[in-house]
C-alpha cells in the first residue's frame, strides 16, 4: 500500500539527504577545482595544473575547502529536491489524468524534476554562495580583491550579513533557477532513460541492481552539466565576485565574459565537473534509492 502523502514526502526528504551526503563526499575535490577554474580561469592551465597548485597552496585539505557548506547545500538541496520531486510527480499524474500509483513516462518524470528544482534552488542558493566563496578565497586574496582573514564559514557568513544584508545570500538566485530547471529536466530524464535501458530485458526499474543505478545516476549527472555548464559558470562568477561590490546581473555577466574572455571561458572547469559528475551522481542515486527502499520496507512492515 502506498504511504500517506505526508509520510511519502518525509521518506523522500530523508532519502534525498542521504543522497546529497554521498554526492559531496564522493565529488568535493573536483567541485573545488571547478569553482576555482570558473572564477579565475587565467590562473590555471587545466585540471592537473589546478590540482597541483591547490596542493602546493594549502595541502590536501585545500581540496575540501567549503565541505561544510557543501554538505549543508547538498543535503538541503537534495532533501527538498527529492521531496518536491515526489510531490510534483503527483501533480503531473493529476494533470495527465493518471491514477495516484500509476508509473510516469520518462518525459513526465523529467518534467516533474524540472518543476521540483525551483523549490530546491531557494534553499541551495545561500549555502552554495558561501561554499563557492570559500573555495575561491585564496584566489580572491592573492588577486587583491579582498583582504586576508575571511577563511572560515562563519567569517564569510558574517561578512555577507554586514556588507550585503541577509538578501546578499541570494546573489545569483536567478542564475541558479535558470540552471536548475533545464538542468534537472535532463538530469531526471537521463536517469530514467538509462534505467529504462537497463530494464529493457523484462526487469522492472525497481529490480535494478546497484551497478545499473550508479551508471544511470552518472549518465543523469553528465547530461545535466553538459546542458547547463555555461549558466553555472555565470552563476559562480556572480556569487564569488559580488563579494567585491555590486555585480552585474545574469545577462550582463554573461556578455562581459564572452566579450572580454571569449566563449570558451564559459566552459572553464568543465573537465573536473564531468569527471566528478559520474561517480558523485551515481553515489547520490544509489544512496537515495536504497535508503528510500529501506524506509518503504520499514513502513510496510508496520
Secondary structure, DSSP 8 states (H G I E B T S, - for coil): ----HHHHHHHHHHHHHHHHHHHHHHHHHHHHHHHHHHH-GGG-SSHHHHHHHHHHHH-GGGGGTTHHHHHHHHHHHHHHHHHHHHHHHHHHHHHHT--TT----HHHHHHHHHHHHHHHHHHHHHHHHHHHHHHTHHHHHHTTSS-TT--SHHHHHHHHHHHH-GGGGGTTHHHHHHHHHHHHHHHHHHHHHHHHHHGGGS--GGG--HHHHHHHHHHHHHHHHHHHHHHHHHHHHHHHHGGGS----HHHHHHHHHHHH-GGGGGTTHHHHHHHHHHHHHHHHHHHHHHHHHHHHHHHH-
